[in-house]
Amino acid sequence: MSDLAHSSNGTEVQVIKGTSNWSVIYKRLKQNKTALIGGYLILFFLIISIAGPFFTVHDPTKVNYSTRLLAPSADFWLGTDHNGRDIFTRLIHGMSITLYIGFLSVLVGMVCGVPMGIISGYYGKTLDSIIMRIVDVLMAFPGILLAIALVSVLGGSITNVIIAVGVFSIPGFARIVRGTTLAVSKLEYIEAVRALGATDRRIIFLHILPNIVSPIIVQATIRIAIAILIASGLSFLGLGAQPPTPEWGAMLSQGRSYMFDPPHVALFPGLAIVSVVLAFNLFGDGLRDAFDPRTKA
Amino acid sequence: MLQFIVRRFIQTIPVVLGVTILVFSLMHLIPGDPAQIMAGEAAPEATVEAMRERLGLNDPIPVQYGRYMGKLLQGDLGQSVRSSRPVLAEIQPRIMTTMRLAIYSMLLSMIMGLTAGVVSAVRRYGLLDATLMLAALFGFSMPNFWLGLMLIKLISIDMALLPPSGWGTWQQGILPIITLGTGGAAIIARMTRSSMLDVITQDYIRTARAKGLKERVVIYKHGLKNALIPVVTVIGIEMGMLLSGTVLVETVFAVNGMGRLAIDAIRARDFPLVQGIVLIFALIFVFVNLLVDISYRYLNKRIELN
């Protein structure tokens, strides 16, 4: 009944909610099956990452040679690795590391990339050329090479992986935000508020930012998927999380020497990466469709 | 067209300059003393000082950059710390291996991606479309190094069909190329499908059908030809993922290319070599993007009207 309010003379008056746009998006999102599956999976993984470690019975890092390379069993659900550690336990403990790297590195990229994009798109001219040249230079390094180069000089650790993947994500945010800012700031109502004497800061925070939130969210979701993939790759190369951290890429790197007989040491960490990345990709796809007014619900 | 090529070429100059600055700065991003790290933890002060002198780290940074650029313009990428050979001599024999791996993977990506994308678009909302798109979603959610490991386990170890490592014979090439090409195929498939769907709802496709053309002609000649234009832009980005993906795939399959050399150099803390490889990779990529932009312009003549 929140839509209805009583006016002073007692008649019911319809109150128009300012968030109608978001409720439309929420409705579209609920109708989109892939987005729902992705969203629930992400929620599920988040719960595991927080609560999971309390429910595992084995130690994720303690070496026990008497249980080396055991096949999956009732005791060890997904088998054990070359150091006798339960792979299931390690995967559960690694979930929080994976999500932490994914979210935080994208946050780094966002915090740097979004202001760059807004400044570039809103002020244009010299600032725009300078920022866009910086973005061009960052994008001149193919794919994950910049992240590899940065981690190689900074040294292998989770923090440095977050920095490297974050820097890698900057150009994506900067470009998308610049494009949308440019489009929005040309609209008439921006002209109107400027004519009313609004400052640049007020225009940017109050009128432009709310309008570019949706592409930023879509970009962030897809970027998390990419970030998780790259981070696992860096750890696989030995440039990221170091043993005995139960990071999935590092687990694959160690497991590759022992996969000749039982494949579980290399199979399950990979499946774990695929499922988390898939969840973010599904959710990102769904979000993009929900935010895009051209696609039919 | 020539004017466009020249202008686009000039645009790459500041980018290349920026790349050299960033690559040069890598050495100075090392926490601590790079000379100490490269000489080894336990090296005596005299050795470290010699290393510092050899790398020219005693000079002011602008002087160092000037010298770096000066040498670079003469094709001198510095000296490998580990082998004392010129960096370029270390990289040169491996460039072609990596390029071949990347180009063959690109071809595989394009063949698989375009086929799957067109089939999906033609059979849209059908079972085949759903299956292909689900496969594509898996394809680009999968770490390529993991796919490589699984292929080695399944095809090289269990079935003993193909060699698990190396590069040279065509048998050795198959698994690395599939491993590197799959992710790209998935992205191209998705892009082709959505681009095809955009195109085949256009009026001129209806006209083509209305004038009685065979469905095959409508789809391939009128549909695909126009749907390819946006796909070309993805190919540029794709090539970047493939080039850097060689680092992982070459490590998995023990291919002696530039990517594996990079990892070896990083492990040996041979930073001049790391810098050289990163620079060469970036230059190749800048050049590829130049080619992509030019071909995009060539394909999409509509840009010229605007």
Interface residues (C-beta under 8 A of the other chain):
Chain A: R133 I134 D136 V137 A140 F141 P142 G143 I144 L145 I148 A149 L150 S152 V153 L154 G155 A225 L229 S232 G233 F236 L237 G238 L239 G249 L252 R256 M259 F260 P263 A266 L267 P269 G270 I273 V274 V277 L278 N281 L282
Chain B: P14 V15 V16 G18 V19 I21 L22 V23 L26 M27 L29 I30 P31 L137 F138 F140 S141 M142 P143 N144 F145 W146 L149 M150 K153 I157 M239 G240 M241 L242 L243 S244 G245 V247 L248 T251 V252 A262 I263 I266 R267 F271 V274 V278 F281 A282 I284 F285 V286 N289
